[in-house]
Amino acid sequence: MTPYDSGNAPRSFVYHPVFQTIVIVAILLVGPVLLVVGSSMNAADRELVASGSRTTGTVVEVNDGAEASTHNFRVEYFAGDTSSHSVWADWAPDEKPALGSSVTVIYSTAEPSAAVVEGHGTPGRTVTGLGGLLTVVSVVLIVVMASGFARGRARRRRAG
C-alpha cells in the first residue's frame, strides 16, 4: 500500500485568495451594518415603550432550547380594537415564564401588531450584540493583517 501524497490533491476553495478576500470584506461590512440595524430596532422598541398602549397578554408558548438563542416565548394579547395579536420575546434563563401566565404587552395603537413584552428581551438586542461581536472581530482582523503586512515589509527591506 502506498502512502497518500497530499501534494497532488486539489486544494480546497477555502485557501483561494479571492475567497479569503470576500470573507474578510463580508465580515468587515456585516458587523457595522448589524450594529446600525439593531440600534434602530432598539430605538423603535424604546419609543414604543414610551408611547405605546399597555395591555395584559397570556403566555401561550414557551421554547426552552439548549441554547440561549432559543429561549423565547409567545404571548397573545387583545389590542384596544379587540383584535387578537401575538408577539415573541426572549427570556433569560432565570426568568422563564410559565405557560398561561399573564405579562404586560406594550403595543402601538396605530399598528397593534407592533408590540413588545415589558421587561423581556427583543430581537434588536440580539442583532446589536451580533453586530458588536462581528465589528470587534473585524477590528482584530485589521490589526493582525496590518501587523503582518508591516512585518513582511520590514523583512523585505532588510533582505534587499
N, C-alpha and C positions, 0 to 999 in steps of 0.2 A: 504494500500500500504506500503510495507517495504522499508526502505531506502537502497540505494546502498552501499554495503560494498566493498571498493576498495582493501581491504586486500586479497580478494580471486581472484582478477583479475590478469591475467598473466601480467608480466612486459614486457615492450617494449624491443626489442633488443638493443635500444639505451643505456640502462643502463647496458648492459653486459660489464664487464671489458675488454674482448677481443676486442669488437667493439670499445670501447673508446681508447684502445691502438693503434689499427690500424689507427684510425682517427688522433690521435696525431702524430704518426710516419709519416703518409702521409703529414700532414701539415709541419712537420719538414723537410721533404725531398723535397717537391714540390716547396717551396719558393726559396731556393737557386738554384735549377735546372732551374726555370723560370728566375731567375736573370742572370744565365750564358747564357741561350739560347737567351734572349732578348738582352744582351750585345753583343753577337756575331752577331745578326741581325742588331743592330745599327752600329757595326763596318763595316759590309758589306755595309750598306747604306752610311756610311761616305766615304768609299773607292770608291763607285760608284759615289758619288757626286764629289769627287776629280778627278776621271779619266774617267768618262763617257762622252758620246756624248750628246749634248743638241739639243732638237727639240721642236717645238710647238705642243701642243696637244689641243683637244677640249673636254670640259666637256659635256658628253652625258647622265649622270645620276647623280642625287643628292638625297641621302637619308637623310631625315630630321626627324629622330625619336625623341621620347620624351626623350630618354636617350642619354648621350654624346657618348656612345659606338656605337650608330647607326648613328652618324654624319659622313658620308663618301660620297665620290663621285667617279665616274668612268670617266677616261679620255682615249680617243682613240688617238693614235698617229701613225705616219709612221716612221719606222726606216730608216737608210741610204740605206738599200737594198730594199726600197719601200714596205716592208711587214707591214701589219697593226697589231697593238697590242693594248691592253688596260691595264690600271693599276688602282688600287683602292688606295685612300688616305683618311686620316682623315682630318676634318676641325674643327676649333674652332668655338664656337657659334657666335662670332663676325666677322668671316671671311667666311661666307657662299658663295661658288662660284655660279655664275649664270649659268644656263643651256645654253650651246652654247658658253660660254666664252673661251678664249684662256689662257693656262697656259704653263709653261715651264716644260718639261719632260726630265729627265736625264736617259739615258739607257746605257746598256753595249753593246759595239759593237760586242763582242764575243757571247753574248746571249741577243738579242734585247728584249726579253720578260721580262728580269730583269730590272725593272725601278722604279724610284721614282719621285714624283711630287715635284718640288723645292718649299720650303717654307711651306710644309704641312706635317702633322704627318705620321708616318709609323707604321706598326704593332709592330715593335721592341720596340717602346716606351711603348706601352700598355702592352706587355709581361714583360718588365723590371719593370714597375710600379706595376703590379700584383705580380711579384716575390718579390719586395721590401716589399709590404704590407704583404704578407704571411710570409716573413722572420721576420718582426717585430712582427707579431702575434706569431710566434713560439718562439721567444726570450722571449716575455712576458709570454707565457705558461711555458717555462722552469723556469723562475724566480718564478712564482706563485707555480709551483709544488715543486721546491726546498725549498721555504719558508714553504710550508705546511708540507713537509717531515721533515724539521728541527724542526718545532713547535711540531709535533707529537712525534718526538724522545725526545725532551726536556720534554714533558708531561709524557712520559713513564718512563723516568729516575726519575722524581720527585715522580711518583706514586709507583715506585717499587724498 
